[in-house]
């Protein structure tokens, strides 16, 4: 999709861009078994970030809870925001998302951690009840779906063919310009 006219904040592959940022933040996670991180995004701007933490007293802090806390500490409203996470959420952060007005969670596709499978199922059930969309983002190509937008991507952030001089021209279906 070409960039819309007069939109300097346009991001071609928004999901890939924010998932890559979350993967970078996940490198600072202190959880030895299930490191993870997420970013809260509203209007293409990161308003909160969090990482999974395992404290010295063996208490787990989920990355979504940490990100919601970070955005709340700053006083940033989260209504209408989306979360891009490297881990599937637990039930408590899903409910926190509901209370904060977050209605979409994009999760990086990977194998579920075996210790948390039941918790993830409960979180998915709660998300359905609260009308929170949990979407999966696949960052690797799948040979079964050749021709899909995410298949055979070498550089997910390469520039598109947007030309601001011809932004007001709308190409017709037969190739003619209107």
TORVEXSE-824921 format. One record per residue: residue number from 1; x, y, z of N, C-alpha, C, O in turn. Coordinates in steps of 0.001 Angstrom, whole numbers. Layout:
% residues N
REC    i      n_x      n_y      n_z     ca_x     ca_y     ca_z      c_x      c_y      c_z      o_x      o_y      o_z
REC  NUM        X        Y        Z        X        Y        Z        X        Y        Z        X        Y        Z
...
//
This chain:
% residues 178
REC    i      n_x      n_y      n_z     ca_x     ca_y     ca_z      c_x      c_y      c_z      o_x      o_y      o_z
REC    1      842    -1174        0        0        0        0      883     1231        0     1770     1348      846
REC    2      666     2146     -918     1462     3363     -923     1080     4265      245      -20     4174      790
REC    3     2015     5138      615     1767     6054     1728      698     7058     1348      674     7526      209
REC    4     -182     7400     2266    -1183     8423     1976     -534     9792     1803      554    10048     2320
REC    5    -1208    10652     1080     -679    11996      830     -614    12786     2129    -1490    12659     2985
REC    6      412    13591     2272      594    14496     3408      615    13771     4753       79    14287     5734
REC    7     1214    12604     4816     1313    11868     6078     2776    11524     6332     3239    10461     5918
REC    8     3510    12405     7004     4941    12149     7230     5192    11053     8269     6321    10575     8383
REC    9     4172    10643     9028     4349     9621    10050     3983     8223     9565     3922     7289    10364
REC   10     3745     8072     8285     3328     6789     7732     4408     5718     7959     5592     5958     7726
REC   11     3979     4543     8413     4871     3397     8587     4315     2270     7721     3176     1842     7908
REC   12     5112     1796     6783     4624      806     5828     4248     -504     6514     3136     -996     6320
REC   13     5132    -1070     7297     4866    -2338     7977     4820    -2058     9478     5773    -2341    10204
REC   14     3716    -1507     9920     3580    -1050    11302     3759    -2182    12301     4472    -2022    13292
REC   15     3122    -3327    12058     3231    -4445    12990     4677    -4921    13105     5176    -5128    14211
REC   16     5348    -5094    11974     6745    -5539    11984     7665    -4547    12680     8577    -4938    13408
REC   17     7422    -3277    12453     8248    -2227    13053     8157    -2269    14577     9183    -2270    15258
REC   18     6938    -2304    15116     6771    -2266    16572     7135    -3600    17231     7581    -3614    18378
REC   19     6952    -4717    16525     7392    -6009    17064     8915    -6034    17162     9458    -6562    18132
REC   20     9612    -5475    16176    11079    -5414    16237    11549    -4572    17420    12542    -4911    18064
REC   21    10855    -3490    17711    11203    -2674    18874    10985    -3483    20147    11815    -3450    21056
REC   22     9868    -4209    20217     9594    -5043    21397    10654    -6133    21546    11064    -6441    22664
REC   23    11105    -6725    20427    12150    -7752    20500    13457    -7166    21028    14195    -7844    21743
REC   24    13745    -5925    20684    14950    -5263    21188    14836    -5022    22693    15798    -5239    23429
REC   25    13680    -4578    23148    13469    -4345    24579    13529    -5669    25337    13968    -5696    26487
REC   26    13095    -6768    24713    13094    -8083    25370    14499    -8544    25738    14659    -9386    26621
REC   27    15506    -8009    25080    16882    -8390    25419    17247    -7943    26836    18186    -8479    27425
REC   28    16524    -6978    27387    16783    -6501    28744    15912    -7205    29781    15966    -6865    30962
REC   29    15110    -8184    29356    14240    -8902    30280    15069    -9706    31273    16091   -10290    30912
REC   30    14620    -9731    32530    15338   -10482    33559    14688   -11832    33836    15075   -12519    34782
REC   31    13715   -12220    33034    13063   -13510    33225    13877   -14576    32493    14000   -14513    31269
REC   32    14440   -15561    33218    15330   -16524    32569    14616   -17545    31679    15206   -18023    30711
REC   33    13359   -17889    31984    12655   -18921    31220    11833   -18356    30074    11759   -18959    29003
REC   34    11224   -17214    30290    10342   -16651    29271    10566   -15146    29144     9722   -14362    29576
REC   35    11700   -14727    28552    11915   -13294    28391    10928   -12716    27388    10548   -13374    26420
REC   36    10529   -11505    27629     9588   -10877    26709     9492    -9399    26962     9964    -8890    27979
REC   37     8869    -8706    26011     8671    -7268    26130     7515    -6849    25241     7071    -7602    24374
REC   38     7038    -5642    25469     5969    -5114    24634     6051    -3594    24602     6713    -2968    25429
REC   39     5360    -3023    23626     5219    -1577    23526     3740    -1263    23364     3003    -1999    22709
REC   40     3316     -156    23972     1954      337    23795     2034     1474    22793     2827     2403    22950
REC   41     1201     1390    21756     1262     2355    20661     -108     3000    20467    -1123     2311    20368
REC   42     -120     4321    20416    -1337     5059    20080     -970     6108    19043      -40     6888    19244
REC   43    -1684     6126    17959    -1433     7067    16863       14     6991    16375      663     8015    16164
REC   44      507     5772    16199     1857     5486    15695     2958     6049    16588     4070     6298    16123
REC   45     2654     6247    17857     3631     6755    18816     3688     5812    20013     2650     5422    20547
REC   46     4884     5447    20431     5044     4558    21581     4788     5371    22844     5464     6365    23110
REC   47     3788     4923    23622     3429     5644    24842     3779     4847    26095     3618     5352    27206
REC   48     4249     3629    25940     4652     2816    27078     5409     1591    26608     5152     1069    25523
REC   49     6336     1138    27418     7083      -78    27095     7326     -843    28381     7420     -256    29459
REC   50     7425    -2150    28257     7659    -2974    29439     8363    -4257    29064     8348    -4676    27907
REC   51     8977    -4873    30048     9672    -6134    29823     9314    -7094    30944     8931    -6665    32032
REC   52     9436    -8381    30687     9154    -9390    31700    10240    -9357    32748    11428    -9256    32441
REC   53     9804    -9444    34004    10742    -9340    35112    10504   -10497    36068     9362   -10818    36395
REC   54    11579   -11117    36511    11520   -12098    37587    12313   -11512    38741    13534   -11381    38663
REC   55    11609   -11158    39823    12267   -10483    40948    13075   -11471    41772    12976   -12683    41577
REC   56    13872   -10949    42692    14685   -11792    43570    13811   -12669    44457    14238   -13741    44884
REC   57    12593   -12221    44735    11671   -13015    45555    10838   -13979    44701     9829   -14508    45170
REC   58    11256   -14209    43453    10633   -15164    42523     9216   -14759    42118     8389   -15628    41839
REC   59     8923   -13472    42080     7624   -12967    41636     7772   -12534    40178     8713   -11820    39830
REC   60     6836   -12970    39325     6872   -12627    37911     6047   -11371    37651     4916   -11249    38122
REC   61     6620   -10455    36907     5911    -9260    36451     5804    -9389    34930     6817    -9462    34235
REC   62     4582    -9416    34427     4365    -9566    32984     4717    -8261    32267     4557    -7174    32822
REC   63     5194    -8382    31037     5616    -7207    30281     4446    -6251    30014     4649    -5038    29978
REC   64     3229    -6771    29827     2084    -5892    29601     1778    -5064    30838     1481    -3874    30728
REC   65     1847    -5681    32019     1612    -4931    33259     2661    -3841    33429     2340    -2721    33827
REC   66     3907    -4166    33129     4979    -3175    33245     4768    -2022    32266     5006     -866    32616
REC   67     4326    -2319    31050     4098    -1269    30046     2910     -391    30429     2968      829    30280
REC   68     1844     -997    30917      679     -219    31346     1059      673    32527      636     1826    32607
REC   69     1863      126    33443     2335      932    34564     3200     2098    34116     3093     3199    34657
REC   70     4059     1859    33125     4937     2925    32627     4131     4044    31976     4417     5221    32196
REC   71     3125     3688    31178     2321     4730    30534     1458     5457    31558     1231     6660    31427
REC   72      972     4744    32578      170     5388    33622     1023     6336    34453      565     7409    34845
REC   73     2256     5940    34720     3164     6785    35501     3414     8111    34790     3551     9156    35427
REC   74     3470     8055    33476     3680     9273    32681     2400    10093    32531     2447    11247    32105
REC   75     1256     9499    32881      -19    10197    32740     -554    10190    31322    -1383    11027    30966
REC   76      -86     9252    30510     -498     9186    29112    -1782     8374    28976    -1823     7231    29430
REC   77    -2826     8922    28371    -4054     8142    28169    -3811     7005    27172    -3117     7181    26170
REC   78    -4388     5845    27460    -4185     4674    26603    -5437     4263    25842    -5419     3246    25148
REC   79    -6501     5004    25947    -7745     4642    25260    -7502     4631    23755    -7023     5612    23186
REC   80    -7835     3519    23122    -7659     3368    21679    -6275     2911    21262    -5983     2851    20068
REC   81    -5419     2589    22218    -4058     2162    21891    -4018      673    21561    -4976      -56    21819
REC   82    -2908      234    20992    -2654    -1171    20687    -1363    -1583    21380     -488     -760    21649
REC   83    -1269    -2887    21663      -58    -3418    22282      603    -4379    21305      -70    -5211    20697
REC   84     1917    -4267    21154     2715    -5176    20340     3652    -5897    21291     4508    -5270    21914
REC   85     3496    -7221    21410     4200    -7975    22439     4922    -9187    21842     4508    -9744    20826
REC   86     6018    -9574    22512     6731   -10784    22103     6227   -12000    22859     6611   -13126    22540
REC   87     5371   -11795    23859     4812   -12893    24649     3302   -12808    24672     2719   -11733    24530
REC   88     2676   -13963    24854     1234   -14005    25018      893   -13461    26410     1623   -13731    27364
REC   89     -201   -12700    26546     -498   -12089    27846    -1126   -13063    28847    -1709   -14077    28464
REC   90     -997   -12739    30119    -1681   -13448    31191    -3062   -12820    31392    -3388   -11822    30748
REC   91    -3874   -13400    32281    -5239   -12899    32487    -5255   -11509    33126    -6040   -10654    32715
REC   92    -4409   -11273    34115    -4423    -9976    34792    -4108    -8825    33840    -4824    -7824    33861
REC   93    -3062    -8920    32998    -2815    -7832    32046    -3934    -7667    31013    -4176    -6554    30546
REC   94    -4618    -8757    30652    -5734    -8623    29716    -6824    -7764    30357    -7392    -6889    29704
REC   95    -7113    -8011    31624    -8114    -7205    32311    -7628    -5766    32488    -8425    -4832    32402
REC   96    -6332    -5580    32733    -5790    -4226    32819    -5953    -3495    31486    -6257    -2302    31462
REC   97    -5753    -4206    30390    -5951    -3602    29063    -7396    -3142    28905    -7657    -2055    28390
REC   98    -8327    -3974    29351    -9741    -3617    29283   -10010    -2341    30069   -10698    -1445    29580
REC   99    -9475    -2252    31280    -9701    -1074    32112    -9045      175    31534    -9547     1282    31730
REC  100    -7936       15    30829    -7225     1158    30267    -7724     1546    28873    -7248     2528    28303
REC  101    -8671      794    28319    -9232     1130    27012    -8436      594    25836    -8618     1055    24710
REC  102    -7560     -368    26073    -6767     -977    25003    -7570    -2139    24438    -7995    -3020    25185
REC  103    -7783    -2148    23125    -8660    -3160    22537    -7965    -4103    21569    -8608    -4984    20998
REC  104    -6664    -3936    21375    -5952    -4789    20412    -4579    -5145    20959    -3827    -4279    21406
REC  105    -4264    -6447    20916    -2957    -6943    21323    -2407    -7763    20167    -3033    -8735    19745
REC  106    -1248    -7385    19652     -579    -8135    18583      574    -8885    19235     1437    -8287    19877
REC  107      576   -10218    19059     1552   -11078    19722     2447   -11737    18679     1964   -12241    17665
REC  108     3741   -11729    18932     4683   -12412    18056     4438   -13914    18136     4374   -14475    19230
REC  109     4302   -14563    16998     4025   -15998    16965     5252   -16789    17386     6344   -16591    16853
REC  110     5064   -17688    18347     6109   -18609    18782     5434   -19695    19601     4238   -19619    19883
REC  111     6192   -20692    19976     5643   -21776    20790     5277   -21241    22167     6018   -20453    22755
REC  112     4147   -21670    22669     3748   -21275    24014     4677   -21914    25026     5149   -23034    24831
REC  113     4937   -21198    26108     5729   -21755    27188     4887   -22831    27883     3776   -22532    28320
REC  114     5373   -24064    28000     4560   -25159    28543     4018   -24892    29946     2927   -25354    30281
REC  115     4761   -24154    30769     4306   -23894    32130     3062   -23016    32186     2334   -23038    33179
REC  116     2810   -22241    31128     1748   -21249    31165      574   -21552    30232     -290   -20694    30057
REC  117      513   -22736    29631     -528   -23006    28637    -1934   -22777    29172    -2754   -22157    28495
REC  118    -2228   -23268    30378    -3562   -23082    30942    -3861   -21607    31196    -4979   -21146    30963
REC  119    -2868   -20874    31670    -3047   -19441    31923    -3318   -18698    30614    -4161   -17801    30579
REC  120    -2619   -19056    29544    -2830   -18411    28251    -4226   -18704    27713    -4851   -17832    27110
REC  121    -4719   -19919    27922    -6077   -20247    27484    -7103   -19420    28244    -8063   -18928    27651
REC  122    -6910   -19262    29552    -7818   -18428    30331    -7753   -16979    29862    -8777   -16300    29796
REC  123    -6558   -16504    29538    -6404   -15133    29049    -7121   -14946    27717    -7748   -13910    27494
REC  124    -7037   -15929    26836    -7726   -15845    25544    -9237   -15825    25743    -9947   -15078    25069
REC  125    -9724   -16638    26661   -11167   -16672    26949   -11622   -15328    27516   -12664   -14808    27116
REC  126   -10849   -14765    28441   -11190   -13467    29019   -11165   -12372    27952   -12042   -11509    27934
REC  127   -10183   -12400    27078   -10090   -11398    26009   -11317   -11443    25111   -11834   -10401    24709
REC  128   -11788   -12655    24793   -13017   -12769    23981   -14204   -12166    24710   -15018   -11474    24099
REC  129   -14316   -12417    26008   -15430   -11867    26788   -15384   -10344    26841   -16429    -9693    26847
REC  130   -14190    -9775    26877   -14021    -8327    27004   -13882    -7620    25654   -13635    -6414    25613
REC  131   -14035    -8352    24554   -13904    -7804    23195   -12529    -7190    22946   -12409    -6129    22333
REC  132   -11507    -7868    23427   -10126    -7463    23153    -9586    -8409    22091    -9604    -9628    22264
REC  133    -9112    -7848    21009    -8586    -8643    19900    -7143    -9042    20190    -6298    -8184    20443
REC  134    -6862   -10342    20153    -5485   -10824    20267    -5122   -11400    18900    -5653   -12432    18490
REC  135    -4218   -10726    18205    -3812   -11118    16863    -2386   -11643    16898    -1565   -11192    17696
REC  136    -2102   -12594    16029     -772   -13183    15957       -5   -12568    14792     -542   -12417    13695
REC  137     1240   -12218    15038     2116   -11702    13992     3187   -12737    13696     3917   -13158    14593
REC  138     3281   -13146    12436     4281   -14117    12001     5430   -13364    11364     5253   -12695    10345
REC  139     6611   -13469    11962     7755   -12755    11405     8606   -13624    10487     9606   -13152     9945
REC  140     8228   -14875    10306     8940   -15749     9380     7992   -16156     8260     6783   -16266     8460
REC  141     8554   -16374     7095     7744   -16781     5947     7334   -18242     6087     8102   -19066     6585
REC  142     6133   -18554     5652     5625   -19915     5673     5419   -20341     4216     4674   -19701     3474
REC  143     6073   -21409     3824     6017   -21844     2434     4593   -22172     1995     4286   -22101      805
REC  144     3728   -22527     2928     2353   -22877     2581     1568   -21682     2085      551   -21848     1413
REC  145     2025   -20473     2405     1266   -19279     2058     2070   -18366     1151     2098   -17155     1366
REC  146     2721   -18919      148     3460   -18081     -786     2511   -17101    -1455     1395   -17458    -1835
REC  147     2961   -15879    -1592     2134   -14841    -2186     1426   -13992    -1145      826   -12972    -1487
REC  148     1485   -14398      135      875   -13574     1175     1764   -12363     1427     2948   -12389     1089
REC  149     1216   -11304     2016     2022   -10087     2213     3268   -10317     3057     4262    -9614     2882
REC  150     3237   -11287     3971     4386   -11490     4840     5320   -12578     4338     6357   -12821     4956
REC  151     4988   -13237     3243     5880   -14286     2759     7020   -13670     1958     6858   -12647     1291
REC  152     8134   -14298     2040     9352   -13934     1313     9744   -12466     1494    10060   -11771      528
REC  153     9718   -12022     2717    10168   -10660     3024    11636   -10721     3389    12013   -11411     4336
REC  154    12465   -10007     2653    13862    -9932     3048    14079    -8757     3980    14735    -8898     5012
REC  155    13545    -7614     3637    13666    -6434     4475    12264    -5900     4737    11669    -5290     3849
REC  156    11721    -6115     5939    10356    -5680     6186    10198    -4165     6246     9071    -3669     6240
REC  157    11311    -3413     6303    11210    -1975     6437    11700    -1232     5196    12030      -48     5271
REC  158    11747    -1913     4067    12204    -1220     2871    11152     -199     2436     9963     -358     2711
REC  159    11604      835     1764    10691     1911     1386     9783     1468      247    10140      610     -561
REC  160     8616     2066      204     7676     1747     -868     7856     2751    -2002     8773     3572    -1980
REC  161     6969     2674    -2992     7108     3511    -4175     6252     4776    -4070     5694     5222    -5072
REC  162     6143     5343    -2905     5364     6554    -2692     6078     7742    -3318     7266     7961    -3082
REC  163     5352     8496    -4106     5892     9684    -4755     5007    10867    -4376     3869    10945    -4840
REC  164     5496    11795    -3543     4639    12888    -3085     4168    13821    -4196     3151    14496    -4035
REC  165     4891    13876    -5332     4478    14747    -6420     3214    14239    -7099     2453    15027    -7661
REC  166     2982    12920    -7053     1812    12339    -7696      828    11786    -6663       76    10856    -6956
REC  167      833    12349    -5468       -6    11817    -4387    -1487    12035    -4643    -2305    11251    -4162
REC  168    -1862    13071    -5384    -3275    13349    -5619    -3843    12586    -6812    -5057    12576    -7017
REC  169    -2978    11948    -7599    -3452    11171    -8733    -3884     9799    -8263    -3185     9146    -7488
REC  170    -5040     9364    -8736    -5559     8044    -8347    -5530     7158    -9581    -6245     7421   -10548
REC  171    -4698     6093    -9562    -4662     5218   -10731    -5950     4411   -10835    -6466     3896    -9843
REC  172    -6465     4313   -12082    -7665     3538   -12330    -7303     2081   -12443    -6122     1742   -12520
REC  173    -8306     1195   -12457    -8065     -236   -12508    -7325     -661   -13776    -6560    -1625   -13744
REC  174    -7538       40   -14885    -6877     -324   -16131    -5530      353   -16298    -4901      234   -17349
REC  175    -5074     1076   -15253    -3760     1709   -15321    -3799     3165   -15692    -2781     3848   -15581
REC  176    -4949     3677   -16135    -5052     5077   -16498    -5136     5934   -15245    -5647     5491   -14217
REC  177    -4642     7142   -15330    -4663     8050   -14181    -5875     8945   -14278    -6170     9506   -15334
REC  178    -6572     9074   -13168    -7793     9912   -13124    -7431    11310   -12706    -8305    12171   -12606
//
